[in-house]
Amino acid sequence: MDLAEPLASSWHARLALGFQRRDSATLLVRREHVGPLRVQKPLYPEGEAVCHAIVLHPPSGIVGGDQLEIDVTVGPGAHALLTTPGAGKWYRSAGAWARQRLGLRVEADGMLEWLPQETIVFDAARAAMHSTVDLAANARFVGMEVLCLGRRASGEGFASGALHLETRVRRAGLPIWLERGRLEGGTALLDSPAGLAGFSVSGTLLAVAPRIEPGLLAACREIAVAEAGARHALTLLPDLLVARYLGHSSEAARHWFAALWQVLRPALAGREAQRPRIWNT
């Protein structure tokens, strides 16, 4: 028996979170779940103004047939930071698709930091990930995603299976970012310069805020990556900064994104970056 193939049946799970500002504090005022998606108690490692929450998926991996939905609303003036306790895993499938839908909404003068740890897509997985971010005109958002195709340390590539990705970001109802990707295991696109150029790890960080200064882009470009041979780049669009990473080390990708976040956060949120403690475990 291949122990990488989970034995559990598929799950349909949903998590809905709502954050509100009351006086100077951000409170988790809505926490609804169906199936195996949870958050533990709200955390305040940097004071009451910012609410940290850890999104848990107790089965520890996603299998063919699973359907996960996560909806987060950050109310006016509230500030929430969400992360995960470890890497997400999408296991191989005999044919059924696994799907995740992420819906994030930030209202006037609110801020959301969506900072999950890396996602590992096993060989022969069939995964679809759709993310939508809706922002008020003066809301702020920082989100990152690190994807690992296969398990390189175990000698596993991404020879079969498929990964479908879609990310939409709207600001005041108008689209400012739309990206779709379809990666089929074992195809030429994985090695093509127009695709992943032979790298097994890819990552994207998006930062949205009114009037991002060019000097902030310059400061981010001063941050070096630790992985030899990795590729990285930053671009500033109107009110949107985009960072990209290609390499083979998910740890190096996460460290680079964390370093960018430490530069971006004071400018976007007016406070120093406070690394979630769970990242150290």
C-alpha positions in Angstrom: 0.0 0.0 0.0 1.2 3.5 -0.9 1.0 5.4 2.4 1.0 8.7 0.5 -2.6 7.8 -0.6 -5.0 8.9 2.2 -7.6 6.4 3.3 -10.2 8.9 4.4 -13.3 9.7 2.3 -13.6 13.2 0.8 -14.7 16.2 2.8 -16.9 19.2 2.1 -15.9 21.9 4.5 -16.6 25.6 4.9 -15.2 28.3 7.3 -16.6 31.8 7.6 -14.9 34.4 9.7 -15.8 38.0 10.4 -13.6 40.6 12.1 -14.9 44.0 13.5 -13.2 47.0 15.1 -14.6 48.0 18.4 -13.0 51.0 20.0 -9.3 50.4 19.4 -9.6 46.6 19.2 -10.2 44.1 16.3 -12.4 41.3 17.4 -13.3 38.0 15.8 -17.1 38.3 15.9 -18.1 35.6 13.5 -16.8 32.1 13.4 -18.9 29.5 11.6 -17.7 26.1 10.3 -19.0 23.0 8.6 -16.7 20.0 8.4 -13.0 20.0 9.2 -12.0 23.7 9.0 -11.4 25.6 12.2 -9.7 28.5 13.8 -8.5 28.4 17.3 -8.9 31.3 19.7 -7.9 34.8 18.4 -4.4 35.8 19.3 -3.1 39.3 20.1 0.8 39.1 20.1 1.1 42.8 19.1 -1.8 44.3 21.1 -5.5 44.5 20.7 -5.5 46.5 17.4 -4.5 43.4 15.2 -6.2 40.1 15.5 -4.2 37.0 14.5 -5.9 33.7 13.7 -4.6 30.3 12.6 -6.7 28.5 10.0 -6.6 24.7 10.8 -7.5 21.8 8.5 -7.4 18.8 10.9 -7.2 16.1 8.2 -3.8 17.6 7.3 -4.2 17.0 3.6 -6.6 17.5 0.7 -7.7 14.5 -1.4 -9.6 14.0 -4.6 -13.3 15.0 -4.1 -12.6 17.4 -1.2 -14.2 20.8 -1.5 -13.1 23.5 0.9 -14.5 27.1 1.2 -13.0 29.9 3.3 -14.8 33.2 3.5 -13.2 36.1 5.5 -14.7 39.6 6.0 -12.7 42.4 7.7 -15.0 45.2 8.7 -14.3 49.0 8.6 -11.0 49.9 10.3 -10.3 46.4 11.5 -7.0 44.6 11.0 -6.6 40.8 10.8 -3.7 38.5 10.1 -4.4 34.9 9.1 -1.9 32.1 8.6 -1.7 28.3 8.8 0.1 26.0 11.2 2.2 24.2 8.5 2.4 23.3 4.8 -0.9 22.5 3.0 -0.8 19.2 1.2 -2.8 18.2 -1.9 -2.5 14.4 -2.3 -2.6 12.4 -5.5 -6.0 11.5 -6.9 -7.4 8.5 -8.8 -9.4 11.0 -10.9 -11.6 13.2 -8.8 -10.7 16.9 -8.5 -10.1 18.6 -5.1 -11.2 22.2 -4.9 -10.6 25.2 -2.7 -12.4 28.5 -2.9 -11.1 31.4 -1.0 -13.2 34.6 -0.7 -11.6 37.6 1.1 -13.4 40.9 1.7 -11.9 44.0 3.3 -14.1 47.1 4.0 -13.2 50.8 4.3 -9.9 51.5 6.0 -9.5 47.8 7.0 -6.5 45.6 6.4 -6.1 41.9 5.9 -2.9 39.9 5.8 -3.3 36.5 4.3 0.0 34.7 5.0 -0.4 30.9 4.7 2.6 28.6 4.8 3.6 26.8 1.6 1.3 24.4 -0.4 2.7 21.1 -1.6 0.9 19.6 -4.6 1.8 15.9 -4.8 2.5 14.1 -8.1 -0.8 13.0 -9.7 -2.9 15.4 -7.7 -5.8 17.1 -9.4 -6.2 20.5 -7.7 -8.2 23.6 -8.4 -7.6 26.7 -6.3 -9.8 29.8 -6.8 -9.2 33.0 -4.8 -11.2 36.3 -4.9 -10.2 39.4 -3.0 -12.7 42.3 -2.8 -11.4 45.6 -1.3 -12.9 48.9 -0.5 -11.2 51.9 -2.2 -8.9 52.6 0.8 -8.6 49.1 2.2 -5.2 47.4 2.3 -4.2 43.8 1.6 -1.1 41.7 1.6 -1.3 38.1 0.5 1.2 35.4 -0.4 1.2 31.9 -1.9 4.1 29.5 -2.3 3.5 26.4 -4.4 5.7 23.3 -4.5 5.1 20.9 -7.4 6.0 17.4 -6.2 8.3 16.5 -3.3 11.8 17.3 -4.7 13.5 16.1 -1.5 12.0 12.6 -2.0 12.8 12.5 -5.7 9.2 13.2 -6.8 8.4 15.6 -9.6 5.1 16.5 -11.1 4.9 13.9 -13.9 1.1 13.6 -13.9 -2.0 15.3 -12.6 -3.1 18.9 -13.0 -3.3 22.2 -11.1 -5.7 25.0 -12.0 -5.3 28.4 -10.4 -7.3 31.6 -10.5 -6.8 34.8 -8.5 -9.0 37.9 -8.8 -8.5 41.1 -6.9 -11.0 43.9 -7.1 -10.7 47.4 -5.6 -13.9 49.5 -5.3 -15.5 47.0 -7.6 -13.0 47.3 -10.4 -10.5 44.5 -11.3 -6.9 45.3 -10.6 -5.5 41.8 -10.9 -6.7 38.7 -12.7 -4.5 35.7 -13.2 -5.3 32.2 -14.4 -3.0 29.2 -14.7 -3.3 25.6 -15.9 -0.4 23.3 -15.2 -0.5 19.7 -16.5 1.9 17.2 -15.0 4.7 16.1 -17.3 4.1 18.7 -20.0 6.6 21.0 -21.7 5.2 24.1 -19.9 6.8 23.0 -16.7 10.3 23.4 -18.3 9.5 26.2 -20.7 10.8 29.7 -20.1 7.2 30.8 -20.6 6.2 28.5 -17.8 8.1 27.4 -14.7 11.5 27.1 -16.4 12.2 23.8 -14.8 11.7 25.0 -11.2 9.6 23.1 -8.7 8.7 26.0 -6.4 6.8 29.2 -7.5 5.5 32.0 -5.4 3.5 35.3 -5.6 3.1 38.1 -3.1 0.5 40.8 -3.7 0.3 44.1 -1.7 -2.6 46.4 -2.4 -2.9 49.9 -0.8 -3.7 53.5 -2.0 -0.6 55.3 -3.3 2.2 52.8 -2.9 5.4 55.0 -3.2 8.1 54.0 -5.7 10.6 54.2 -2.9 8.9 51.2 -1.3 9.6 49.2 -4.5 13.2 50.3 -4.4 13.6 49.2 -0.8 12.1 45.8 -1.6 14.4 45.3 -4.5 17.4 45.6 -2.1 16.3 42.3 -0.4 18.3 39.4 -1.7 17.2 35.8 -1.9 19.1 33.0 -0.1 18.7 30.3 -2.8 21.5 30.2 -5.4 20.0 30.2 -9.0 16.5 31.2 -7.9 14.8 33.9 -9.9 12.8 36.7 -8.4 11.3 40.0 -9.5 9.1 42.9 -8.3 6.7 45.1 -10.2 4.7 48.2 -9.1 1.4 48.7 -10.8 -1.2 51.4 -9.8 -1.8 50.7 -6.1 -0.5 47.1 -6.4 3.0 45.7 -5.8 3.7 42.2 -7.2 6.6 39.9 -6.2 7.4 36.7 -8.0 9.7 33.8 -7.1 11.0 30.7 -9.0 13.3 28.2 -7.4 13.5 24.8 -5.7 13.4 25.8 -2.0 10.1 26.6 -0.4 11.9 27.7 2.7 14.0 30.3 0.8 10.8 31.5 -1.0 9.0 32.0 2.3 11.9 33.8 3.9 12.2 36.2 1.0 8.4 36.9 1.1 8.6 37.4 4.9 11.5 39.9 4.4 9.4 41.8 1.8 6.5 41.8 4.2 8.7 43.2 7.0 9.5 46.2 4.7 6.0 46.6 3.3 4.0 46.4 6.6 5.2 49.6 8.3 4.4 51.6 5.1 1.0 50.0 4.6 -0.2 49.5 8.2 1.9 52.0 10.2 3.3 49.2 12.5 6.3 46.9 12.5 5.9 43.3 11.3 5.2 40.8 14.0 6.0 37.3 12.8 3.4 34.7 13.8 4.9 32.5 16.4 3.6 29.4 14.6 6.1 30.0 11.9 8.9 29.1 14.3 7.6 25.6 15.1 
